[in-house]
Amino acid sequence: MTALISMHNSVLGKLDHASNWLTPTVARLTFIAVLLVYYWNSAMTKLGSGFFGFLFPSDGAYVQIFPKAMEAVGYDSSQLGFFTWPVAVAGTWAEFILPALLLVGLLTRLAALGMIGFVWVQTFTDVTGHGVKLGGLFDNTITLMDQRVMWTFLFVVIVINGAGPLSLDRVLRLK
């Protein structure tokens, strides 16, 4: 039994040392594998037409971000107030820029913190604007709440641990 405990401590002790670089690396790779394309595809649906589409969001952007307001104006985004334009532009840019920063590991902790805020604004909009059921934790079903808590945990790991060794943050810190 002592040999088994000793082997356990030896193997897992090596994991303790590896966790400094392994945990943030796996967290970023998980984000890249699961959520990067999801957010970029969502951002693509918000771009307006033409070269300056990144400055003039599509009607779809306003429907996604301001669903009830768009319904109230008959889905004519020109009838919305000025406030909606900067919010739609910022939301679109955030869906491109924050995931890109996480991908390359630049300003990673700040980008992950931004993604936490983005996820919960997205969740609020899904529930209040689109009528998605939030659900709850510990209820033996997978709900929007469960999904978004898992995403948040992934970003919290990155906020706490940083980008890991395979990142621009690491390269810039070495210089």
C-alpha positions in Angstrom: 0.0 0.0 0.0 2.9 2.4 0.8 4.3 1.8 -2.7 1.0 2.6 -4.3 0.7 5.8 -2.3 4.3 6.7 -3.2 3.6 6.1 -6.9 0.4 8.2 -6.7 2.3 11.1 -5.1 5.1 10.9 -7.5 2.9 10.9 -10.6 0.5 13.5 -9.4 3.3 15.6 -8.0 4.6 16.0 -11.5 1.1 17.2 -12.5 1.3 19.9 -9.8 4.4 21.3 -11.4 3.0 21.0 -14.9 -0.3 22.8 -13.9 1.5 26.2 -14.2 1.7 25.9 -17.9 -0.8 23.0 -18.7 -4.0 24.5 -17.2 -3.9 27.9 -19.1 -2.8 26.1 -22.3 -5.6 23.6 -22.2 -8.1 26.3 -21.3 -7.1 28.4 -24.3 -7.1 25.3 -26.6 -10.6 24.4 -25.3 -11.8 27.9 -26.1 -10.3 27.7 -29.6 -11.8 24.2 -30.2 -15.3 25.0 -28.8 -16.1 28.7 -28.9 -13.8 30.6 -31.3 -15.6 29.7 -34.5 -19.0 30.1 -32.8 -18.2 33.7 -31.9 -16.6 34.6 -35.2 -19.6 33.1 -37.2 -22.0 35.1 -35.0 -19.9 38.3 -35.6 -20.0 37.6 -39.4 -23.8 37.7 -39.3 -23.7 41.2 -37.9 -21.5 42.8 -40.6 -23.2 45.2 -43.0 -22.5 45.0 -46.7 -19.5 46.5 -48.4 -16.0 47.5 -47.3 -17.3 49.5 -44.4 -19.7 46.8 -43.2 -17.8 46.7 -39.9 -19.0 50.2 -39.2 -22.5 49.7 -40.4 -24.0 46.6 -38.8 -26.6 44.6 -40.7 -30.3 44.5 -39.7 -29.5 41.0 -38.3 -27.1 42.6 -35.8 -29.9 44.8 -34.5 -32.3 41.9 -34.4 -29.8 39.8 -32.4 -28.8 42.6 -30.0 -32.1 44.5 -29.7 -34.8 42.0 -30.6 -37.8 43.7 -28.9 -36.8 47.1 -30.1 -36.5 45.9 -33.7 -39.9 44.2 -33.4 -41.4 47.4 -32.2 -40.1 49.4 -35.2 -41.2 46.7 -37.7 -37.6 45.5 -38.2 -36.5 48.8 -39.7 -33.2 49.5 -38.0 -33.2 53.1 -39.3 -36.0 53.8 -36.9 -33.9 52.9 -33.8 -32.2 55.6 -31.8 -28.5 56.6 -32.1 -27.6 54.6 -29.0 -28.2 51.3 -30.7 -25.5 51.9 -33.4 -22.5 52.1 -31.1 -23.7 49.2 -29.1 -24.2 47.1 -32.2 -20.8 48.1 -33.6 -19.1 47.4 -30.2 -20.8 44.0 -29.9 -19.7 43.0 -33.4 -16.1 44.1 -32.9 -16.0 42.4 -29.5 -17.1 39.1 -31.1 -14.1 39.4 -33.5 -11.4 41.0 -31.3 -11.8 39.3 -27.9 -11.7 35.7 -29.4 -8.7 36.8 -31.6 -6.8 38.0 -28.6 -7.5 34.7 -26.8 -6.4 32.8 -29.9 -3.0 34.4 -30.0 -2.7 34.9 -26.3 -2.3 38.7 -26.3 -3.8 40.7 -23.4 -5.3 37.3 -22.5 -6.5 38.0 -19.0 -8.2 41.2 -20.1 -9.7 39.5 -23.1 -11.0 36.6 -20.9 -12.5 39.1 -18.5 -14.2 40.9 -21.5 -15.6 37.5 -22.6 -17.1 36.9 -19.2 -19.0 40.2 -19.5 -19.9 39.4 -23.1 -21.3 36.0 -22.2 -23.5 37.4 -19.5 -24.8 40.3 -21.6 -25.4 37.7 -24.4 -27.3 35.6 -21.8 -29.4 38.5 -20.6 -30.3 39.3 -24.2 -31.2 35.7 -24.9 -33.5 35.5 -21.9 -35.1 38.9 -22.0 -35.1 39.6 -25.7 -35.4 36.2 -27.4 -37.4 34.4 -24.7 -34.8 31.6 -24.1 -35.4 29.8 -20.8 -32.5 30.3 -18.5 -33.0 27.2 -16.4 -31.1 26.6 -13.2 -28.2 24.9 -11.7 -28.4 21.5 -10.0 -31.6 20.6 -11.7 -30.5 17.5 -13.6 -31.0 19.1 -17.0 -28.6 20.9 -19.3 -29.9 24.5 -19.6 -28.6 27.8 -20.9 -27.5 28.6 -17.3 -25.4 25.4 -17.2 -23.8 26.2 -20.6 -23.0 29.8 -19.7 -21.6 28.9 -16.3 -19.3 26.4 -18.0 -18.1 29.0 -20.4 -17.6 31.5 -17.6 -15.5 29.0 -15.7 -13.3 28.5 -18.7 -12.7 32.2 -18.9 -12.1 32.5 -15.2 -9.4 29.8 -15.5 -7.7 32.0 -18.1 -8.2 35.2 -16.0 -6.5 33.5 -13.1 -3.7 31.6 -14.9 -3.0 33.8 -17.9 -2.3 32.6 -21.4 0.3 30.0 -20.7 3.7 29.6 -22.5 2.3 29.4 -26.1 1.2 33.0 -26.3 2.2 36.5 -27.3 1.8 37.6 -23.7 4.7 35.2 -22.8 6.8 36.4 -25.7 6.4 40.0 -24.8 7.0 39.3 -21.1 10.4 37.7 -22.0 11.7 40.8 -23.8 
